Amino acid sequence: MKLTFRAVEEKKPGQKLSAIFSEYRNAYLKWWASEGLSSRPTYSECRHALKTYMPELLEPYDMLCAAFGAGDLEARFLSFYCPPRYLAGCSQAIWQGSEPLMVRNYDYDLTAFDGVFLKTAWNGRQVMGTSDGLFGLLDGMNDAGLTVSLTFGGRREVGEGFGVPLILRYLLQTCSTIEEAKKVLLRVPCHMSYNVTVLDRKRQFFTAFLAPDRPTLITRAAVSTNHQERVEWKSHARLTATVERERYLLHRLTLHPETKELFVRAFLNPPLYSLAFDRGFGTLYTAAYHPHNLTAELLWPGLRWQKSFDQFDTDSVQVVYPRQIA
């Protein structure tokens, strides 16, 4: 199995993003309709939700819709409002050293992944991160050094709210500080349970446990895998080894002080690096964000891809994944 990761820079939505959207349009819309269109909100409802909770995103939303020639379905998809359910694996942690460093593994289905590391300057704010649906982000950083990443929270409940990748985009578009990010996460509804870790240039951080059926909880957790305060979905926990991965990371953070290189390298090996590609939970990439110097790295075993706001080459790398793991 192969995937080409592309680095794309486009200050405002235009031909580059439009071309990528055209490639993925059928897959995006098929996924959006996967639970039946009657269960998805109307365009009017989607736009009203954006205006209510994320008004600052209306301008880039409209620009994206215009650039993509979006009709009704495309515009509803791009809103990320009440999307179909989706489950991921993932691990993320804050290094305990002197510099701010967030490292994460993204474990998901290879066939449902953009493979785009995107740099934008919407509304005058520079943001770079791993794209989801070209509007949302799975992880990323802005020009203030604020860094965010997500993991699935390990719960079945679904409610009214936004897909968490758009919430990450909103954080990076509108927030410069930890306190601003907390306020956003406490008021913007998320349609499923997710864990969002936020880090700044001063190494201040928090992890928010988002859920559609209970208030957001702000914690000082430096480690996040695929449950929240406790395991609530036991079969998913066993499938993804969420408890084992959390214990492994906590052990490394508390008992074995190590260099940042060793810490990053740990994510490229089991138990953090998942080989469950045949079950849709293989590690698609490792990301390391360095807020102090506004740089990011995407890594795979034997391969390192570096990006920064000052030097963002629009190149690509090809990654080969195991075809099947028994």
N, C-alpha and C positions, 0 to 999 in steps of 0.2 A: 504494500500500500504506500502510495506516494502523495505528498501534498506540497505545492509550491506556496510558500509564504511570500507575500508582496508587501513592500513598504511603499505607502502612497502618501503624498503630501498634496493637499489642495486647500487653500485658505478658505474659499467659499465653495459650496457645492457646484460642480460644473461637469465637464466632459469626463474627467477621470472617474469620479464616483458614479456618474450615469452609466458608463460602460460596464463597471462592475455590477451595478444593480441589474442591468440587462442580462448579464450572465446568470444571475441567481434569481431573477424575477419568478420564474415558474416554481422553483423550490421554496422560495419565501411564501408565495401565495398558497401553494399546496399545504404547507405547514399551517398557515393561518386558518385554513378551512378544514383542518384535520379533525376537528371535533364538531364540525357543522357550522355553517355561517350564522345560523339562528342563535347560536350561543355566543357570538362575538358582538360587541357593541357597534352601533351605527357610526358613520363618520361624524355626525353632529355630536354624539355622545363622546367620541374620542377627542374631538376638538375642545369641547366644553371642559373635559377633564384636564387637558393640557393647560387651558386658560386658567383654570381654578388652582392647580397645584404647581405648575411649572410655566408661568407666563413668559419667562425669559427665553424659553425654548420655542415659542411660537414662530419667531422670525426664522431661525434655522430650519424648523420643521417646514414652513412654507417654501423656503428656498430649496430644500430637498425634494419636496413634492413637485415643484416646478421643474427642477433639473431632471427628474426622473420621468416626467410626463405622467405623473401619478393619476390614476383614476380612483374610483371609490375604494376598491379593495387595497390598492397600494397605499393609499393615504391612511386607511385604518391600520394596516400592518405597521407602517412607520410610526404610528402614535404609541406603540407598545402598550396600549391600554387594554387590560383584561385579555392578555394573549392566551393561547393554549398552554397547558401545563408543560413544563420541561424540567428534567432532573439532570444534575451534573454531580461529579465527584468533587475533586479539588482539595488542596491543602494550601494554607498560607501562614506565614509567621513573620514576626519582627525580630531581627537579629538583636542580640543583647549587647553588642559592642558599642563603641563610642559614636560611630556614625549612624545616621538613620538609613536603614536598609529593609525593604520588604521583599520577600521571596514567595512566589506562589507557583503551584502546579495546576494546570487546567486539564481536568479529566472529563472527556466528553466524546460524543459520537463524531468521528472524522467526517462523515457525510453531511453533517449539519453545522459546519463551521466555515466562517468567512475566509480564514487564513490571510487576514489583512491587518498590518500594523499601520495605523492611520494617524497622520498629523494634520490638524486643522487650526484655523484662527477665526472661528465663528464669533461674532460680536466682539472682536478684538482680543479674545482670550485664546492663547495658544494651548492646545491640548494634544497629547499623543498617547495612544494606547491601542489595545487589541480590540478590533471592531467586532460587533455583533449586530447583524442586520443593517450595518453602515450608519446607523444613528446611535445605537447603544454601544457600551463598552463593557468588556469583561474585567479589565483592569486598566489603569492608566495614571497619568500625571499631568498637572498643568504647570504653567510658567511661574506660578508662585511656589512650586515644589510640593503642593498637596498631592498625595498619592492614595489611590483607592484600589481595592480588589474584592472579589466576591467568592463565596463558596455556598453551595446548597445547604439549607438548614435542616434537612432530614425529617420533614413533616409532609403529610399528604394534603393538608388543608389548602383550599383554593378560595380566594375571595375577590372583591372588587379592588383593583389597584393596578399599578404599572409593573411591567416586566422589569426586574432589577437592573438589567443593563442600561436602560434609559435613566434610571435613578443615579447610576454612577456617572453617566454623561452630564446629568444636571448638576451633580456635586462639583465636577471639575469645571463646568462652564460658569458657575455662579459663586463658588466658595474659594476663599484664600486661607482660611484658618480652621483649626479643629472645631472651635465653638460654632462657627457658621455651619460646618458640616453636620454637627450634632443636631442643630435646629431643623435642618432639612430632613434628616432621617426620622426625626420625631413627628413630623407633620405629613410627609408624603406617603400615601398608602402603597404597599407592595402586594402583588397578587398571590405570592407564595412565600414560604419561609426561606430567608436567605441571611447569611452572615456577611456583613460588610466591614472590612478593616480599613481604617483611615490613618495615615501617617503624614507628618509635616517635616519641614527642614530642621526643626529643633528637636526632632525625635520624640515629640509628643504623639500619642496614638490612642486609639480606642477601637473596639469592635462592637458593632451594633447588631443585635439579633432582631431581624425584621420578621413579621408574621402578619397574615391577613386577619387573624381572629383574636389578637391580643396586642397590648401596647408594645412598642419598640423598647427594647432593653439595651441601655448603653453600658458596656463593661470595659474593664481594663485588660481583657484577654489579649495576650500577645500571639496566641495560636488559635487557628480556626480550621476545623475539618468539616464533617458533614452531619453535625448535630449541634444543638444549642446548649442549654444548661445540662441536659441529660438526653439520653437516647429515647426517642419516642416512636421511631419506626424501625423495629428490630431487624426485619428482613433486609431492609436497605442498609442498615448499619453493618450487618454481616457481609453483604455483597461488596460494600466499598471499604470495609475495614476501617471505618472512621475512628473508632476508639483506639485501635492499635496505632494508627498514624498520629493521633493527638498525643498519645503517651510517648511515642518515639520523639516527637518534636519537643515536648515539655522536658523530657529527659535530657535532650541535647542542650536546651536553653538553661536548665537549672544545674546540671551536674557536670557538664563538659564545656567550659568556656573555650571557644575556638575562633579562628580567624574567619573573616567573611568569606574567603574563598572556600574553606572547608564547609561552612554553613550552606553556601549555595550548592556545592557539589553533592551534599546529602540529598538534595531534591532530585538528583539525576539517578538515584538508585532506590531499589525497594527498601523499606515498604512505602516510601513516599511516591516514587515513580511507579505508576500503575501499568501493567502489561495486559490489562483486560480490554484490548482493542476489539475483540470479537463480541464483547458484551456492551460496547458503547461507553466504556469508562476508562479507556486508555489515556495516558498523559500525552496530550497533543503538544504541549510546550511548557517550559519553565520560564518564568519571568522574574528578573531581579531589578528592582527600582531603587535608584540612588538619589534621593531628593536633594542632598547637599550640593551636588554638582549637576543636577537636572539631566541625568543620563539613565538609560534603560538598556537591559540586555535580554534578549530571548535566547534560550539555550536548549540544546538537545545533547544526548551523549555524543561527544566528539565534535560538537559544533556550537559556536558562539556568535551571535549577531548583535552588534551594538548600535544604539541610536541615541541622539541627544537633540535638544532644541537647536543648538548651534550647528550641528553637523548631522543632518538627516538625509542620508543618501537614499534615493528612491530605487533600490535594488531589490533582489529577491534571493531566496534560498530554497533549495529543494530538500525535503525531509522524507526519509524512508522509514516506515513503521513496520513492525512485525505483522505478517498477514493474519496469523491466528495463534493464540496461546491456549493450550489445553487447560 
